[in-house]
């Protein structure tokens, strides 16, 4: 039996979490512990990031991906409080997509890092080919839906694809949505210019998520006929948000928060291989991009952002700052909601019987600093070690 102490994220009171065999055994409150209260070290469920394109110079969408590459990413994410994440493969050639599905599935069996990888997110290649809506996806690799091709990805991943992002207006994607429903794969609307009718049809077919709402969208859109309104109005769709302070303005985040409510929002990082790298000019995916000192990655050729560089916990602080939501709500948008939408029933909350995935942190003026990360009862990161 081991114990972890901190201020419970739900109500900021001192709590001791007892851990046995990698699971939460008991939650013991100590409301009279003044010493613990003064420490102001919070304890919350480990963060779940459902969109990670890469980290620390490694991408899930490039050739020659290895399990050791994935190990490097996973350990880097542990340092920022992420105990579970979805390796994300964006639009690529059939060969690279298939090969990388295989490698990620292999990494999921690794005894050291496998517990942090619930499944694979395929964002593309069945997205909009139109500039702006396509975002930073290379147009060369965007293509029409092919159910037989998609079956090859499912087989290469050994059934571990957990999420698929696609454009609902593209002919043939309703067939992909129906195919995903057969295996319980979550479908997200992504990089699209779907009409209200397209979005309703996708939800009818089983789509349940909007990927990075407000992004993957052209800079200039029609004030009435655009993808935003129906996605906001459709209660069957939860939404992921990149709340790094660059992808969305505070008033956009606040509007999305009011429209969807905290129970239907999930904070993501959308980090790329440039996360954790120094600012400067880079060539990524054959494109010239610029990473600023503020952690913004720009694709100057199309005047759009090209992914993100700031970790998930930055979004927690910004969500609180932009919406005045509580710490508990922000944490739920980073763990509990993800566990519900993606049926990760063994994690995402601090309850007896759940896996002991925990993060300890301080928070000052909405700035979160990670101190320790615990995965299945084992400490995998400490700032002091």
N, C-alpha and C positions, 0 to 999 in steps of 0.2 A: 504493500500500500504506500503510495506517495501522495503528497499534498502540495497544492499550489494556492497561494493567497493573493488577494487583490481586492479592489473595489468592483463590485458586481456592475457590469455595464448597464443593467436594467434600471437600477435605482441608486447607484453610487454608494451602497453600503458595503462594509467589509464582509468578505465571504471566503471560506476555505473550500476548495474543490478537492475531494478525495478521489484518487485514481487507482483502479485495480485492473490488472490484465489489459491495459490499454484503453479501458473504458471509464467513463465517469461513474463512480460508485455512489457518491453522495455529495450534496451541496449543503454546507453548514454555514449558517449566517452568524455573525458576531457583531451585533449592532453597538456593543459597548467598547470596541477596540479603538481607542483614540489614537494609539500609536500607528495602527494600520491605516486609519483614515488620513492621518497626516502625510503618509507616504504618497498618496495620490497616484498609485499605480493601478490602472484598470485591468480587468480581466474580461475577455470576450471570446466567443467562439472563433476559431481560426477562419481567416477570410477565404472566400471562394471566388476566384476570378475566372469567369466563363469565356474570356477572350484574351488569350496571350499568343501573339504572333511570333514572339522570340524574346531574347533577353541577352545582354552582355555579349554581343557580337554573333550570337547564334540565332538562326531563323528556322522555323519549322517548315518553311516553304522552299528551301534551297536544296540543291543536290548534295549528296554524300552526308546526309544526316545520320548521326550515330547515337547509340544509347548513352555514350559518355557526353555527347553534346547536350542531350536532354538532362543528364545528371547535373551539368553545369547550370542550366536554366533553373532547374528545380531548387537547387541549393541557393541560388541567387534570390529566388522568390521567397524561400523560407526567411531570409533576412529582412523581408518587408512584410512579414506576417501572413503570407499566403500559404495555407496548408493544403488547398486543393485548387487545381486550375485545369482549364481545357486547352491543350495544345491546339493552335489554330493554323490550318493550312488554307492559304488564300488561293485565288485562281492561278493554276499552274498547268503545265503539260500533263497529259494523262499519265505518263511514265513517272514523273516526279511525285505527283499526288499519290499514286498507287504505292510507290516505293516508301514514301514517308509515312503512309498509313501503317504499313507493315512494321517500320522501325518504332513508331510510337506504341503500337500494340505490344511489341517486344519489351519496351521500357516499362509498360504497365505491369509486367510480370517481375520486374526487378525488385528484390526484397528491400532495397534501401529507399527507392524513390517511387515505387509503383503505387503506394497508398495515396500519393498526392495527385494522381492522374485518374479521374473517374472516366474520362472518355475524350474523344476527338471532336473538334468543331471544324467542319468544312464550310468555310465562307467563300462561296463560289464553287465551280466556275460558272454556275448558271445564274448570273446576275445581269444587270443592265450593261450593255456595251457603250452607252452614251456618256460622253465626257461629263464630269461633275458627279452624276449619279454613280458612275463606276468608281469614283474616288481614285485611290492610288493603285488599284488593280491594273495589271498590264493588259491592255486591250487584246494583245496577241493570244492570251490564254482564256479570255472570256468566250464561252460558246453555248450553243443551244443545248437544252436538256437531253440527256440520253439515259434512259432507264437501265439499259444493259451496261453502259459505262459505270453508272452509279452502283450497280450490283457488284462490279469488280472492286470498287472502293470498300464496300461493306465487307466483302470477303477478305480483301487484303488487310483490313483493320480487325479481322476476326470478330466482327460484331460489336466493336467498341466505339463506333461513331455515335455520339450522344446528341449532337446538334448540327443542323444544316442551315446555311443561310442562302436565300435565293430571292429572285425578283418575281413577284406574283403576276406581273403583266406579260411575262415571256411565255409563249405558247409551249405547252408540254410540262410546265412546272407543277401544275395541279396533279399530274401523274406522279411526280416525284414526292409531292406532299402525301398523297395516298400511300405510296410505297413506304415512306417514313412511318406513317401511322401503323403499318403492319408490325414494325419492330419497336415501336415506342420511341422513335427518334424525334426529338423536339425540332420543329421547323420554325425558323425565324425569318421574317421579311427583312431583306438586306440589300443595300445598294440598288435601289429600284425607283421607278417613277410610276408606281401603280395607282390606278384610279380608285375611287371609293368602291366601285363595283369589284375591281380586282382584289382589293383588300378584304372585302366581305366574303368573296368566294374562297379566298385562301383560308380565312378563319373557319368558314363552313367545312372546308376539307380537312382542317386539323391544325393549321398554323396557330401558335400560341404566344409568339414572342416577336418583338420588333428589335432589330439589332441597331445599336447606337443611334437612337431616335434623335433626329435633328442633324445627323451627319450622314455621310454617304448620300448626299443630296446636292444638287446643283446650286451654285451661288444665286442664280436668278431663277425664280419659279413663279408660276401664275398665282395670283393672290387667292383664287378660289380652288382651282383645279391643281392640287399638289398632294403629295403623299402624307402631309402632316396631319391634316384635320381628321381624316377617317381613322388613322392610327391612334390618335388621341381619343376619338369618340368610341372606338371599339373596345368594350370592356373585356372581351375575350383575349385581348392581347396585353401581355405584360411587356415592359420595355427595359432595355439596358441603356445606360447613360454613361458617357465619358465625362467625368466631372473634374477634369484636370485644370480647369480655368482657361483653357485654350479652345477646346472643341465647341463648347457652348458658353454663351454669356450667362451671367447670373440670372437675368430676367427670364431667359429660356428655361433654365433649370427649375426656377420657381414656378413657371407656368406648367411645365410637365409634371412637377410634383403635385400641384393643385389639381390637375386634370386626372392623373392616374392614381394619385394617392400613394403613400409609402408602401402599401402592401403589393402594388403592381410595378414597382421599380427595382432594378438591380444595377448597382454601380459596377462598372468594369474599368479596366485600365486600358485595354487595346494596345498594350506595349509591343514594340517591335524590337528587332535585334539591336537597335541603337540605344535602347534604354540601358542605363548604366555606363554609357560611353561618354567621352568628353564632347562638348559642343564643337561644331565645325561643319565642313562640307563633306558629303559622302555620296558615293554612287551605290544605290540600292535598287535591286531588281531592274538594272539597266537604266535607272533614272537618276538624275542629279537632284539630291535633296539637301536641305540645310537644317541642322539642329541648333537652335538658339540656346543661350545660357539659361533661359527660363524653362527649358524642356519642351519647346515646341518644334515639331518636325514639319517643315514646309516643302511642298513640291511646286517650285516657282513656275514651271512650264504651264501648269493648269491653274495656278493660284488657289490650290487646295491644300489641306493638311494631308500628311502621309503617315498616319498612325500616330502613336503617342510614345512618350518617353518617361512619364511619371508614374510611380507605382500606385497601387490601389488605395493605400491609406491616405494619399493626398486627396482623393475623391471623398473620403469620409469627412475630413475637415471642411472641404469646400461645400459639401452638401449641407452641413450644419450652418455654415456661414451664409450660403445663398438662400436657404429656405427657412432658417431658424428652427429646423426640426431638432428633436432630441438626439442625444447620443444613441439611445436605444434604437430609435428609428433608423439612424444612419448605419448602425451595425446590422440591423435586420436587412437592410438593402445591400449588405455586403456578404451576408452568410445565410440567414434564415430563408429569405425569399428564393435564393438560388437552390437551396436544398429542397424546397417545396416544388418549384417549377421543374427541376430536373430529377426529382424523385431520389435524391441523395439522403435517404431517410436515416442514415447512421451518423450524420454530422450536421453542422449548421446551428445547433443550439446547445446550451449548457443544461443538460438534463440527464438524470441517471439512465444508464444504458446506452447513451450516445458515445461515439468514439471521442476520446479525450484529445480533440484538436482545439488548442487554446492559444491565444496571443495575449501577451502582457504589454501594456503601453502607457505612456503619459500623454496628456493632451493639454496644450497651453494656447489659449486664444485660437482655438480650432485647429491648431497644428499638432498632428499625431506623430509620436516618435516611438518606434518599436523597440522593446527591450528584450523580450524572449518569445520564442515560438515553440510550441509543443505539438508534436504529431503522434497521434495514437499513444499518448502517455509518455513519449520520449522527447526530451528537449533536443531540438535540432538547430536552434540558434539562440545565442545569448550575446548581447552587445558587449558584455564584460569578459568574454572569452575569445 
